[in-house]
Amino acid sequence: MGAPASGMSSRALGLLALPAALFLAVLFFHPLGNLIAFSFSGSGSLANFEKILATPVYLRVLQRTFTMSVATTVLCALIGYPLAWRIATATPRARAILLAIIRVPFWTNLLVRSYGWMIILNPKGAINQALTALGLVEAPLALVYNTTGVLIGMVQIMLPYMVFPVVAVMSRIDGQLVSAARSLGASPVASFVWVYLPMTLPGLMAGALLVFTISLGFFVIPAILGGPRDLMVAQLIEFNVNNTLDWGFAGALSTVLLAATVGVYLVAQRWFGLGSIWGAVAR
């Protein structure tokens, strides 16, 4: 009696998963396969990839994309970790207020936030006016249409992706463990480094992975807040699709970006126990 029930349960689960599988097959995997196929079109099967490797400007764009993604991840970790700790240790009312402050911008349209930063960061914007009024600077700072503006915009957009996983892990840590370490003679720094930090690493790694992989494909922020020297891969792909109509080269760039994302995922799974990371965040 147990075997048929188990088989029926498996079939039922399969039927429930069928709509999602069809949705992904038609709207994700099929276009993705076409994209990869486009990358091998042209005069030679690898001509588009050879073009990337043989052209210094394309290599610089790839390097810039990875550098900006790493910088965004590091800044989000430095800002998001103490913020997550403050949220996790706050009273229920203060926690709700802090989470609302993070969620409201998170729910706001990306384009609206980008133009908002353009207004705030421009030479006559609120930040430069405040700095000038306080006498901290004599001339307005160049905060927009450059790498600084792109980093500020990307960090603000990606910060919730770092904070939420870390808060989820920190909220489940027993604070008495740190107190026990202190009672055994550990200094505040030692108790943090050897007790608290290791327990929060799953959330930190999950947040870092989310921030880095999403940052690789950023388009709106660099296009609005960046300058001519802040071109990233997503902008280069858009240019080749809409301006030069070189779909093969755009496919090659997209395939490189996809391979980098999958590679980062596999490295995180292999060296940082990605399965346990997601499990710790989900619990």
Residue pairs with C-beta under 8 A, 6 or more apart in sequence:
32 258
35 251
35 254
35 255
35 258
36 251
36 255
36 258
37 251
38 247
38 248
38 250
38 251
39 48
39 49
39 248
39 251
39 252
39 254
39 255
40 46
40 48
40 248
40 251
41 48
41 247
41 248
41 251
42 48
42 248
42 249
44 50
47 248
48 248
48 249
48 251
48 252
49 252
49 255
49 256
51 58
51 249
51 252
52 58
52 59
52 62
52 249
52 252
52 253
52 256
53 59
58 236
58 253
61 231
61 232
61 233
61 236
62 233
62 256
64 230
64 231
64 232
65 216
65 232
65 233
65 257
66 216
66 260
68 147
68 150
68 151
68 154
68 215
68 218
68 222
68 232
69 211
69 212
69 215
69 216
69 218
70 212
71 151
72 151
72 154
72 155
72 158
72 211
72 212
72 215
73 158
73 162
73 208
73 211
73 212
73 215
75 151
75 155
76 155
76 158
76 159
76 161
76 162
76 207
76 208
76 211
77 162
77 204
77 207
77 208
79 155
79 159
79 162
80 159
80 162
80 163
80 166
80 207
81 162
81 166
81 200
81 204
83 98
83 159
83 163
84 162
84 163
84 166
84 167
84 170
84 203
85 170
86 98
87 95
87 98
87 99
87 163
87 167
87 170
88 95
88 167
88 170
88 171
88 173
89 170
89 175
90 98
102 159
102 160
102 163
103 160
105 113
105 156
105 160
106 160
110 157
110 220
110 221
111 220
111 224
113 153
113 156
113 157
114 153
114 220
114 221
114 224
114 225
115 224
117 144
117 149
117 152
117 153
117 156
117 224
117 225
118 144
118 149
118 224
118 225
119 125
120 126
120 127
121 127
121 128
121 143
121 144
121 149
121 152
121 225
122 128
122 143
122 144
123 140
123 141
123 142
124 140
125 143
125 144
127 141
127 143
128 137
128 140
128 141
128 143
131 137
131 140
131 141
132 138
132 140
142 148
143 149
143 152
144 225
145 225
145 226
145 227
146 226
146 227
146 229
146 230
147 226
147 227
147 229
147 230
149 225
149 226
150 221
150 222
150 225
150 226
150 230
152 225
153 221
153 224
153 225
154 215
154 218
154 221
157 221
158 210
158 211
158 214
158 215
161 207
161 210
161 211
161 214
162 207
162 208
162 210
162 211
163 207
164 207
165 203
165 204
165 206
165 207
165 210
165 281
166 200
166 203
166 204
166 207
167 203
168 203
168 281
169 199
169 200
169 202
169 203
169 204
169 280
169 281
170 200
170 203
172 283
173 196
173 199
173 200
177 195
177 196
177 199
178 191
178 192
178 195
178 196
181 190
181 191
181 194
181 195
182 188
182 191
186 194
186 195
202 276
202 277
202 280
202 281
203 277
203 280
203 281
205 268
205 272
205 277
206 277
206 278
206 280
206 281
209 264
209 265
209 268
209 274
209 277
212 264
213 261
213 264
213 265
216 233
216 257
216 260
216 261
217 233
217 234
217 257
217 261
218 232
218 234
219 232
219 234
219 235
219 238
222 230
222 231
222 232
222 234
222 235
223 235
226 232
233 253
233 256
233 257
234 257
236 253
237 250
237 253
237 254
237 257
240 246
240 247
240 249
240 250
240 253
241 247
241 250
265 274
268 274
268 277
269 275
